[in-house]
Amino acid sequence: MSENRSGTPISRRELLSRIGQSAGAAMLYQSMSALGFAAESTYAGPINLSGAPRGASVLVLGAGMAGLVAAYELRRAGYKVTVLEYNQRAGGRSWTLRGGDEYTELGGYRQRCEFDQGHYFNPGPWRIPYHHRAMLDYAKRFNVPLESFTQVNYNAYVHSRNAFGGKPQRFRQMHADFHGHVAELLGKAVNRGQLDAEVNAEDREKLLEALRTFGFLDKEYRYRKSEFAGEGRGYDRDPGGGLDSRPVNSEPLPLGDLVQSRVWQAFRPSYVYDLQPSLFQPVGGMDRIAMAIYRDVAPLVQFGAKVVRIGQDERGVEVAYVDARRGGPPRTNRADWCVCTIPLSILSQIELTVSEPMAAAIQAVPYETSIKIGLQFKRRFWEEDERIYGGISYTDLPIGMIGYPMSGQNAPGKGVLLGAYAWGTNSYELTALEPEQRVRAAVEFGARIHPQYPAEFENGISVAWHRVPFVNGCFARWSDNAREKHYEDLCQIDGRIVLAGEHASRLRAWQEGAVLSALDAIGRLHQRAIAMRAEQV
Amino acid sequence: MYTTSRRGRAWHALLARRGIRVLLTVLALAPLCGRAEDLPQFSNPGTLADRGHFVQRDGAALYRAICQGCHMPDARGARGAGMYPALAANPKLASAAYPALTVLQGRRGMPAFAENLSDEQVAEVVNYVRSHFDNRFTDSVTPDDVARLRASSAAASR
């Protein structure tokens, strides 16, 4: 409750409603954030740009999420919009590979996706957190059905080469045991009075009670093999029905092994804000949202256009591009304004007329390495044999993780796994292999977690992001230094050009960042276009 | 343009012809440490927080594990919407400090490798590139040189 000047309490709702009436939606939104509502996203609902100057034109470079949203909203506002896209498809990194798709990476290595119909693999983004409200809103506005994306599966594995004899352990057991042991240690410290300076007598009892519940501890605050501990970690044999139905309790893993193996690192994705449930995926593949927006703006989009020069003067922008496949002499396209969503890894190589600070910002950001490998198997053995329905197993093998399909669960027939999603050193190493070798490595390493791999494997396809011809990397790897020094320069409107994309956001690598950046860019561009036209009149 | 390796194609063809039995045999023949005959050595995994250290020691192995991902196995670079420069027959490599600094601190879209490679590894891979792929520079860079470059670039790190 807040209080007004007369001392009468007013509710937050009432306060917000007053602010909303007097100051409009943007102020309402800021106030909501300050009061603890709506802190999860800066998306403030559908953008409403009205009153585009008559005849004003915008050239949008790139038809990924940022470019598509910019094109769609600017055209709705009345601008004459043209989109140039390097690929022969829309979506950019919001991309899904399905059976029959062909993909040629840099260096000319060609792959054909051999998945059966209905199966797919998202080489780029694959999940949408519940607080990515712009992405969810565009999915809703374009009638793209979503389904649940399972981030945490307690029955999936955590695997370390150097722990537990290299045998994968269930996330459930690792998680329960780690928390059980930590609760026991803390309980000991409290009971020995070692935390009396920090915990007063009143809180002490409550804390001990919490530790018992949280860690499945016995009456002596010990974490031991017991039916109670089984409520967390499960049993060697589950409780059943009828005569011989008693559960067989299971033995916790020792704390030393859990700590030494660093398997606790795998818990982190289960509780970081970005990955907390609920998460979603579009039914049928991540590209469904981009494709739905694309259908609306398709007549505006020219594919196969490789931008080679972006120039501007006081009257407008001029962009030169060549045929991406055949080359030849450049053609030019003029417009009043330009929204450029080309990734910085590419844009830094294009001749560009912008101010010195923006040029420096464009040059300042390296692009991250990452690789994903999709594998098709004859049967869904992870479900049939191991009861793993969706979610992710983590490993310190070079494949990084195994992601289980979130759809088609418990159905007979084939399945496609995310057989690798690697970062850092292993991503560079896998990228440097030929595509067949990558798939082979994924099968070989994955077999140490699922021995069924060799017998059930059918085919696979890999996307190593540094080899992807339209982006030369996965996403902008902003350092804190570079962000401090260059980010604001990157996001300015420079004459008649504004940049957008995940690289112009603080939600790195997320589609939400691309969309929010596009909405922010076109909002500011629209204001400037109106102001400039007013000056001219 | 590259085509996939003969070995890779053969593996695929074998799989297609004789199915899984062949794969099982290949796996059974692979050493227990998990490296099949032509799969290279892998480093400990990196993460976004800790990017890990490469285990390869000599210049050729480092080139094959890292550089060729972008600059390609023959060091001729690649071209798409943008490009990766050729390292082959590249006069910009005349001063060893240039490639050494580039490896340490990155350049434009290229990430820095200072955290992932020791001074010895940087010297190895730079010397390898400068003496292969139609580059015939006879001088070489030492780990001490790299250490000095690392110290001077640390202040200006991105």
Chai-1 contact restraints between the chains, C-beta under 6 A:
chainA,res_idxA,chainB,res_idxB,connection_type,confidence,min_distance_angstrom,max_distance_angstrom,comment,restraint_id
A,Y86,B,A81,contact,1.0,0.0,6.0,A-B,restraint_1
A,L106,B,A78,contact,1.0,0.0,6.0,A-B,restraint_2
A,L106,B,G80,contact,1.0,0.0,6.0,A-B,restraint_3
A,G107,B,Y2,contact,1.0,0.0,6.0,A-B,restraint_4
A,G107,B,M72,contact,1.0,0.0,6.0,A-B,restraint_5
A,G107,B,A78,contact,1.0,0.0,6.0,A-B,restraint_6
A,G108,B,M1,contact,1.0,0.0,6.0,A-B,restraint_7
A,G108,B,Y2,contact,1.0,0.0,6.0,A-B,restraint_8
A,K306,B,A81,contact,1.0,0.0,6.0,A-B,restraint_9
A,S345,B,G109,contact,1.0,0.0,6.0,A-B,restraint_10
A,I346,B,A81,contact,1.0,0.0,6.0,A-B,restraint_11
A,I346,B,G82,contact,1.0,0.0,6.0,A-B,restraint_12
A,S348,B,R108,contact,1.0,0.0,6.0,A-B,restraint_13
A,S348,B,G109,contact,1.0,0.0,6.0,A-B,restraint_14
A,Q349,B,G82,contact,1.0,0.0,6.0,A-B,restraint_15
A,Q363,B,R108,contact,1.0,0.0,6.0,A-B,restraint_16
A,P366,B,G106,contact,1.0,0.0,6.0,A-B,restraint_17
A,P366,B,G109,contact,1.0,0.0,6.0,A-B,restraint_18
A,P366,B,M110,contact,1.0,0.0,6.0,A-B,restraint_19
A,P366,B,P111,contact,1.0,0.0,6.0,A-B,restraint_20
A,Y367,B,G109,contact,1.0,0.0,6.0,A-B,restraint_21
A,D396,B,P45,contact,1.0,0.0,6.0,A-B,restraint_22
A,P398,B,F42,contact,1.0,0.0,6.0,A-B,restraint_23
A,W423,B,G46,contact,1.0,0.0,6.0,A-B,restraint_24
A,W423,B,T47,contact,1.0,0.0,6.0,A-B,restraint_25
A,W423,B,L48,contact,1.0,0.0,6.0,A-B,restraint_26
A,G424,B,G46,contact,1.0,0.0,6.0,A-B,restraint_27
A,G424,B,T47,contact,1.0,0.0,6.0,A-B,restraint_28
A,G424,B,R51,contact,1.0,0.0,6.0,A-B,restraint_29
A,G424,B,G52,contact,1.0,0.0,6.0,A-B,restraint_30
A,T425,B,S43,contact,1.0,0.0,6.0,A-B,restraint_31
A,T425,B,G46,contact,1.0,0.0,6.0,A-B,restraint_32
A,T425,B,G52,contact,1.0,0.0,6.0,A-B,restraint_33
A,T425,B,F54,contact,1.0,0.0,6.0,A-B,restraint_34
A,N426,B,F42,contact,1.0,0.0,6.0,A-B,restraint_35
A,N426,B,P45,contact,1.0,0.0,6.0,A-B,restraint_36
A,Y428,B,I66,contact,1.0,0.0,6.0,A-B,restraint_37
A,Y428,B,G69,contact,1.0,0.0,6.0,A-B,restraint_38
A,E429,B,F42,contact,1.0,0.0,6.0,A-B,restraint_39
A,E429,B,A65,contact,1.0,0.0,6.0,A-B,restraint_40
A,T431,B,G69,contact,1.0,0.0,6.0,A-B,restraint_41
A,A432,B,A65,contact,1.0,0.0,6.0,A-B,restraint_42
A,A432,B,Q68,contact,1.0,0.0,6.0,A-B,restraint_43
A,A432,B,G69,contact,1.0,0.0,6.0,A-B,restraint_44
A,E434,B,T4,contact,1.0,0.0,6.0,A-B,restraint_45
A,E434,B,S5,contact,1.0,0.0,6.0,A-B,restraint_46
A,E434,B,G8,contact,1.0,0.0,6.0,A-B,restraint_47
A,E436,B,T4,contact,1.0,0.0,6.0,A-B,restraint_48
A,E436,B,G8,contact,1.0,0.0,6.0,A-B,restraint_49
A,E436,B,H12,contact,1.0,0.0,6.0,A-B,restraint_50
A,A441,B,L39,contact,1.0,0.0,6.0,A-B,restraint_51
A,E444,B,A36,contact,1.0,0.0,6.0,A-B,restraint_52
A,P454,B,L23,contact,1.0,0.0,6.0,A-B,restraint_53
A,P454,B,L24,contact,1.0,0.0,6.0,A-B,restraint_54
A,P454,B,L27,contact,1.0,0.0,6.0,A-B,restraint_55
A,A455,B,I20,contact,1.0,0.0,6.0,A-B,restraint_56
A,H466,B,G69,contact,1.0,0.0,6.0,A-B,restraint_57
A,H466,B,C70,contact,1.0,0.0,6.0,A-B,restraint_58
A,P469,B,G80,contact,1.0,0.0,6.0,A-B,restraint_59
A,F470,B,A81,contact,1.0,0.0,6.0,A-B,restraint_60
A,N472,B,G82,contact,1.0,0.0,6.0,A-B,restraint_61
A,N472,B,G109,contact,1.0,0.0,6.0,A-B,restraint_62
A,G473,B,G109,contact,1.0,0.0,6.0,A-B,restraint_63
A,S479,B,R158,contact,1.0,0.0,6.0,A-B,restraint_64
A,A482,B,R158,contact,1.0,0.0,6.0,A-B,restraint_65
